Amino acid sequence: KHFRNLRLLDKGQYLQQVLDQHDISSSEWKQLISAEVMVRGTHRNSGKEYLMVWEVSWIVDRNDVERAERRARILRRWEPSALPVVAGNGITASAHEAAQLHGVLVILDTLIADTTSRAQ
């Protein structure tokens, strides 16, 4: 509802391009290759395109939020609009707090939770 033109990226192909074009450490590579889903989409209101880096868990915890945020932070070196996203059926209180603190978009049971102003 908040994004349009969503396109699932071929993570392997995308990350190969990143590796070919940018200096990236082994630990950064491990973080990025471990991302569960990468999606490009355009925000309906702003028209801005985002690269969304997803971490998906049944119950989102603080570690999920931190992983998504860390991966988006790495990508922002060459993708300034990289947006961390966590998705799940539920979220712990500490994860919700961390998502608010770090501007991580939270999607619960396919509904976007109001935790960030970054993409709004």
PyMOL commands that place a pseudoatom at each C-alpha (Angstrom):
pseudoatom trace, name=CA, resn=LYS, resi=1, chain=A, elem=C, hetatm=0, pos=[0.000, 0.000, 0.000]
pseudoatom trace, name=CA, resn=HIS, resi=2, chain=A, elem=C, hetatm=0, pos=[2.886, 2.423, 0.702]
pseudoatom trace, name=CA, resn=PHE, resi=3, chain=A, elem=C, hetatm=0, pos=[5.144, 1.304, -2.144]
pseudoatom trace, name=CA, resn=ARG, resi=4, chain=A, elem=C, hetatm=0, pos=[4.526, 0.624, -5.815]
pseudoatom trace, name=CA, resn=ASN, resi=5, chain=A, elem=C, hetatm=0, pos=[6.463, -1.059, -8.588]
pseudoatom trace, name=CA, resn=LEU, resi=6, chain=A, elem=C, hetatm=0, pos=[7.997, -3.551, -6.142]
pseudoatom trace, name=CA, resn=ARG, resi=7, chain=A, elem=C, hetatm=0, pos=[10.676, -5.678, -7.794]
pseudoatom trace, name=CA, resn=LEU, resi=8, chain=A, elem=C, hetatm=0, pos=[12.412, -8.595, -6.136]
pseudoatom trace, name=CA, resn=LEU, resi=9, chain=A, elem=C, hetatm=0, pos=[16.131, -8.371, -6.859]
pseudoatom trace, name=CA, resn=ASP, resi=10, chain=A, elem=C, hetatm=0, pos=[18.262, -11.296, -7.883]
pseudoatom trace, name=CA, resn=LYS, resi=11, chain=A, elem=C, hetatm=0, pos=[20.443, -10.975, -4.785]
pseudoatom trace, name=CA, resn=GLY, resi=12, chain=A, elem=C, hetatm=0, pos=[23.349, -12.933, -6.246]
pseudoatom trace, name=CA, resn=GLN, resi=13, chain=A, elem=C, hetatm=0, pos=[23.475, -10.870, -9.416]
pseudoatom trace, name=CA, resn=TYR, resi=14, chain=A, elem=C, hetatm=0, pos=[23.080, -7.588, -7.530]
pseudoatom trace, name=CA, resn=LEU, resi=15, chain=A, elem=C, hetatm=0, pos=[25.796, -8.430, -5.005]
pseudoatom trace, name=CA, resn=GLN, resi=16, chain=A, elem=C, hetatm=0, pos=[28.148, -9.565, -7.762]
pseudoatom trace, name=CA, resn=GLN, resi=17, chain=A, elem=C, hetatm=0, pos=[27.786, -6.107, -9.330]
pseudoatom trace, name=CA, resn=VAL, resi=18, chain=A, elem=C, hetatm=0, pos=[28.463, -4.531, -5.940]
pseudoatom trace, name=CA, resn=LEU, resi=19, chain=A, elem=C, hetatm=0, pos=[31.576, -6.659, -5.503]
pseudoatom trace, name=CA, resn=ASP, resi=20, chain=A, elem=C, hetatm=0, pos=[32.792, -5.810, -9.012]
pseudoatom trace, name=CA, resn=GLN, resi=21, chain=A, elem=C, hetatm=0, pos=[32.310, -2.063, -8.544]
pseudoatom trace, name=CA, resn=HIS, resi=22, chain=A, elem=C, hetatm=0, pos=[33.082, -1.377, -4.892]
pseudoatom trace, name=CA, resn=ASP, resi=23, chain=A, elem=C, hetatm=0, pos=[35.677, -2.148, -2.271]
pseudoatom trace, name=CA, resn=ILE, resi=24, chain=A, elem=C, hetatm=0, pos=[33.950, -4.396, 0.239]
pseudoatom trace, name=CA, resn=SER, resi=25, chain=A, elem=C, hetatm=0, pos=[35.411, -6.270, 3.168]
pseudoatom trace, name=CA, resn=SER, resi=26, chain=A, elem=C, hetatm=0, pos=[34.931, -9.954, 3.809]
pseudoatom trace, name=CA, resn=SER, resi=27, chain=A, elem=C, hetatm=0, pos=[32.757, -9.279, 6.872]
pseudoatom trace, name=CA, resn=GLU, resi=28, chain=A, elem=C, hetatm=0, pos=[30.587, -6.816, 4.903]
pseudoatom trace, name=CA, resn=TRP, resi=29, chain=A, elem=C, hetatm=0, pos=[30.222, -9.372, 2.118]
pseudoatom trace, name=CA, resn=LYS, resi=30, chain=A, elem=C, hetatm=0, pos=[29.083, -11.998, 4.637]
pseudoatom trace, name=CA, resn=GLN, resi=31, chain=A, elem=C, hetatm=0, pos=[26.498, -9.576, 6.014]
pseudoatom trace, name=CA, resn=LEU, resi=32, chain=A, elem=C, hetatm=0, pos=[25.094, -8.722, 2.592]
pseudoatom trace, name=CA, resn=ILE, resi=33, chain=A, elem=C, hetatm=0, pos=[25.032, -12.256, 1.240]
pseudoatom trace, name=CA, resn=SER, resi=34, chain=A, elem=C, hetatm=0, pos=[23.073, -13.249, 4.357]
pseudoatom trace, name=CA, resn=ALA, resi=35, chain=A, elem=C, hetatm=0, pos=[20.273, -10.750, 3.657]
pseudoatom trace, name=CA, resn=GLU, resi=36, chain=A, elem=C, hetatm=0, pos=[17.082, -12.694, 3.168]
pseudoatom trace, name=CA, resn=VAL, resi=37, chain=A, elem=C, hetatm=0, pos=[15.360, -10.519, 0.580]
pseudoatom trace, name=CA, resn=MET, resi=38, chain=A, elem=C, hetatm=0, pos=[16.224, -7.399, -1.412]
pseudoatom trace, name=CA, resn=VAL, resi=39, chain=A, elem=C, hetatm=0, pos=[13.433, -5.440, -3.084]
pseudoatom trace, name=CA, resn=ARG, resi=40, chain=A, elem=C, hetatm=0, pos=[13.337, -2.177, -5.042]
pseudoatom trace, name=CA, resn=GLY, resi=41, chain=A, elem=C, hetatm=0, pos=[10.219, -0.077, -4.883]
pseudoatom trace, name=CA, resn=THR, resi=42, chain=A, elem=C, hetatm=0, pos=[8.931, 3.455, -5.224]
pseudoatom trace, name=CA, resn=HIS, resi=43, chain=A, elem=C, hetatm=0, pos=[7.302, 5.189, -2.260]
pseudoatom trace, name=CA, resn=ARG, resi=44, chain=A, elem=C, hetatm=0, pos=[3.791, 6.218, -3.271]
pseudoatom trace, name=CA, resn=ASN, resi=45, chain=A, elem=C, hetatm=0, pos=[3.845, 9.667, -1.660]
pseudoatom trace, name=CA, resn=SER, resi=46, chain=A, elem=C, hetatm=0, pos=[7.407, 10.846, -2.256]
pseudoatom trace, name=CA, resn=GLY, resi=47, chain=A, elem=C, hetatm=0, pos=[8.129, 9.053, -5.541]
pseudoatom trace, name=CA, resn=LYS, resi=48, chain=A, elem=C, hetatm=0, pos=[11.551, 8.155, -4.135]
pseudoatom trace, name=CA, resn=GLU, resi=49, chain=A, elem=C, hetatm=0, pos=[12.966, 4.743, -5.034]
pseudoatom trace, name=CA, resn=TYR, resi=50, chain=A, elem=C, hetatm=0, pos=[14.242, 2.569, -2.194]
pseudoatom trace, name=CA, resn=LEU, resi=51, chain=A, elem=C, hetatm=0, pos=[16.359, -0.543, -2.017]
pseudoatom trace, name=CA, resn=MET, resi=52, chain=A, elem=C, hetatm=0, pos=[14.767, -2.482, 0.836]
pseudoatom trace, name=CA, resn=VAL, resi=53, chain=A, elem=C, hetatm=0, pos=[16.881, -5.013, 2.715]
pseudoatom trace, name=CA, resn=TRP, resi=54, chain=A, elem=C, hetatm=0, pos=[14.650, -7.496, 4.528]
pseudoatom trace, name=CA, resn=GLU, resi=55, chain=A, elem=C, hetatm=0, pos=[15.127, -9.668, 7.573]
pseudoatom trace, name=CA, resn=VAL, resi=56, chain=A, elem=C, hetatm=0, pos=[12.223, -12.083, 8.033]
pseudoatom trace, name=CA, resn=SER, resi=57, chain=A, elem=C, hetatm=0, pos=[11.350, -13.993, 11.230]
pseudoatom trace, name=CA, resn=TRP, resi=58, chain=A, elem=C, hetatm=0, pos=[8.212, -15.491, 12.704]
pseudoatom trace, name=CA, resn=ILE, resi=59, chain=A, elem=C, hetatm=0, pos=[8.714, -13.261, 15.764]
pseudoatom trace, name=CA, resn=VAL, resi=60, chain=A, elem=C, hetatm=0, pos=[10.990, -10.291, 15.033]
pseudoatom trace, name=CA, resn=ASP, resi=61, chain=A, elem=C, hetatm=0, pos=[13.512, -9.719, 17.798]
pseudoatom trace, name=CA, resn=ARG, resi=62, chain=A, elem=C, hetatm=0, pos=[16.161, -7.080, 18.431]
pseudoatom trace, name=CA, resn=ASN, resi=63, chain=A, elem=C, hetatm=0, pos=[18.816, -9.129, 16.578]
pseudoatom trace, name=CA, resn=ASP, resi=64, chain=A, elem=C, hetatm=0, pos=[16.661, -9.124, 13.431]
pseudoatom trace, name=CA, resn=VAL, resi=65, chain=A, elem=C, hetatm=0, pos=[16.310, -5.343, 13.613]
pseudoatom trace, name=CA, resn=GLU, resi=66, chain=A, elem=C, hetatm=0, pos=[20.046, -4.875, 14.158]
pseudoatom trace, name=CA, resn=ARG, resi=67, chain=A, elem=C, hetatm=0, pos=[20.936, -7.176, 11.236]
pseudoatom trace, name=CA, resn=ALA, resi=68, chain=A, elem=C, hetatm=0, pos=[18.581, -5.346, 8.855]
pseudoatom trace, name=CA, resn=GLU, resi=69, chain=A, elem=C, hetatm=0, pos=[19.912, -1.967, 9.972]
pseudoatom trace, name=CA, resn=ARG, resi=70, chain=A, elem=C, hetatm=0, pos=[23.559, -3.085, 9.687]
pseudoatom trace, name=CA, resn=ARG, resi=71, chain=A, elem=C, hetatm=0, pos=[23.039, -4.429, 6.150]
pseudoatom trace, name=CA, resn=ALA, resi=72, chain=A, elem=C, hetatm=0, pos=[21.247, -1.276, 5.012]
pseudoatom trace, name=CA, resn=ARG, resi=73, chain=A, elem=C, hetatm=0, pos=[24.036, 0.846, 6.516]
pseudoatom trace, name=CA, resn=ILE, resi=74, chain=A, elem=C, hetatm=0, pos=[26.633, -1.079, 4.471]
pseudoatom trace, name=CA, resn=LEU, resi=75, chain=A, elem=C, hetatm=0, pos=[24.585, -0.644, 1.295]
pseudoatom trace, name=CA, resn=ARG, resi=76, chain=A, elem=C, hetatm=0, pos=[24.122, 3.094, 1.866]
pseudoatom trace, name=CA, resn=ARG, resi=77, chain=A, elem=C, hetatm=0, pos=[27.748, 3.625, 0.868]
pseudoatom trace, name=CA, resn=TRP, resi=78, chain=A, elem=C, hetatm=0, pos=[26.621, 3.272, -2.769]
pseudoatom trace, name=CA, resn=GLU, resi=79, chain=A, elem=C, hetatm=0, pos=[22.811, 3.052, -2.375]
pseudoatom trace, name=CA, resn=PRO, resi=80, chain=A, elem=C, hetatm=0, pos=[21.850, 6.111, -0.290]
pseudoatom trace, name=CA, resn=SER, resi=81, chain=A, elem=C, hetatm=0, pos=[18.204, 5.068, -0.212]
pseudoatom trace, name=CA, resn=ALA, resi=82, chain=A, elem=C, hetatm=0, pos=[18.814, 1.602, 1.284]
pseudoatom trace, name=CA, resn=LEU, resi=83, chain=A, elem=C, hetatm=0, pos=[16.006, 0.953, 3.764]
pseudoatom trace, name=CA, resn=PRO, resi=84, chain=A, elem=C, hetatm=0, pos=[16.125, -1.728, 6.463]
pseudoatom trace, name=CA, resn=VAL, resi=85, chain=A, elem=C, hetatm=0, pos=[12.954, -3.795, 6.778]
pseudoatom trace, name=CA, resn=VAL, resi=86, chain=A, elem=C, hetatm=0, pos=[11.934, -6.487, 9.251]
pseudoatom trace, name=CA, resn=ALA, resi=87, chain=A, elem=C, hetatm=0, pos=[8.880, -8.634, 8.726]
pseudoatom trace, name=CA, resn=GLY, resi=88, chain=A, elem=C, hetatm=0, pos=[7.114, -11.253, 10.760]
pseudoatom trace, name=CA, resn=ASN, resi=89, chain=A, elem=C, hetatm=0, pos=[3.981, -12.361, 12.503]
pseudoatom trace, name=CA, resn=GLY, resi=90, chain=A, elem=C, hetatm=0, pos=[4.895, -10.506, 15.700]
pseudoatom trace, name=CA, resn=ILE, resi=91, chain=A, elem=C, hetatm=0, pos=[7.603, -8.370, 17.280]
pseudoatom trace, name=CA, resn=THR, resi=92, chain=A, elem=C, hetatm=0, pos=[9.174, -8.207, 20.717]
pseudoatom trace, name=CA, resn=ALA, resi=93, chain=A, elem=C, hetatm=0, pos=[9.022, -4.964, 22.696]
pseudoatom trace, name=CA, resn=SER, resi=94, chain=A, elem=C, hetatm=0, pos=[12.797, -4.492, 22.521]
pseudoatom trace, name=CA, resn=ALA, resi=95, chain=A, elem=C, hetatm=0, pos=[12.750, -5.044, 18.749]
pseudoatom trace, name=CA, resn=HIS, resi=96, chain=A, elem=C, hetatm=0, pos=[9.966, -2.497, 18.331]
pseudoatom trace, name=CA, resn=GLU, resi=97, chain=A, elem=C, hetatm=0, pos=[11.974, 0.008, 20.354]
pseudoatom trace, name=CA, resn=ALA, resi=98, chain=A, elem=C, hetatm=0, pos=[15.130, -0.684, 18.327]
pseudoatom trace, name=CA, resn=ALA, resi=99, chain=A, elem=C, hetatm=0, pos=[13.190, -0.310, 15.050]
pseudoatom trace, name=CA, resn=GLN, resi=100, chain=A, elem=C, hetatm=0, pos=[11.955, 3.108, 16.153]
pseudoatom trace, name=CA, resn=LEU, resi=101, chain=A, elem=C, hetatm=0, pos=[15.448, 4.139, 17.228]
pseudoatom trace, name=CA, resn=HIS, resi=102, chain=A, elem=C, hetatm=0, pos=[17.144, 3.019, 13.988]
pseudoatom trace, name=CA, resn=GLY, resi=103, chain=A, elem=C, hetatm=0, pos=[14.429, 3.860, 11.435]
pseudoatom trace, name=CA, resn=VAL, resi=104, chain=A, elem=C, hetatm=0, pos=[13.710, 0.265, 10.492]
pseudoatom trace, name=CA, resn=LEU, resi=105, chain=A, elem=C, hetatm=0, pos=[10.441, -0.377, 8.661]
pseudoatom trace, name=CA, resn=VAL, resi=106, chain=A, elem=C, hetatm=0, pos=[8.382, -3.066, 10.430]
pseudoatom trace, name=CA, resn=ILE, resi=107, chain=A, elem=C, hetatm=0, pos=[5.847, -5.226, 8.608]
pseudoatom trace, name=CA, resn=LEU, resi=108, chain=A, elem=C, hetatm=0, pos=[3.720, -7.451, 10.819]
pseudoatom trace, name=CA, resn=ASP, resi=109, chain=A, elem=C, hetatm=0, pos=[1.357, -9.990, 9.343]
pseudoatom trace, name=CA, resn=THR, resi=110, chain=A, elem=C, hetatm=0, pos=[1.538, -8.033, 6.039]
pseudoatom trace, name=CA, resn=LEU, resi=111, chain=A, elem=C, hetatm=0, pos=[0.672, -4.678, 7.708]
pseudoatom trace, name=CA, resn=ILE, resi=112, chain=A, elem=C, hetatm=0, pos=[3.189, -1.876, 8.052]
pseudoatom trace, name=CA, resn=ALA, resi=113, chain=A, elem=C, hetatm=0, pos=[3.659, -0.870, 11.678]
pseudoatom trace, name=CA, resn=ASP, resi=114, chain=A, elem=C, hetatm=0, pos=[4.112, 2.801, 12.500]
pseudoatom trace, name=CA, resn=THR, resi=115, chain=A, elem=C, hetatm=0, pos=[7.719, 2.757, 13.744]
pseudoatom trace, name=CA, resn=THR, resi=116, chain=A, elem=C, hetatm=0, pos=[9.622, 4.980, 11.358]
pseudoatom trace, name=CA, resn=SER, resi=117, chain=A, elem=C, hetatm=0, pos=[9.365, 8.273, 9.570]
pseudoatom trace, name=CA, resn=ARG, resi=118, chain=A, elem=C, hetatm=0, pos=[12.300, 7.492, 7.243]
pseudoatom trace, name=CA, resn=ALA, resi=119, chain=A, elem=C, hetatm=0, pos=[10.120, 6.297, 4.331]
pseudoatom trace, name=CA, resn=GLN, resi=120, chain=A, elem=C, hetatm=0, pos=[7.014, 8.324, 5.036]
for i in range(1, 120): cmd.bond("trace and resi %d" % i, "trace and resi %d" % (i + 1))
show_as sticks, trace
zoom trace
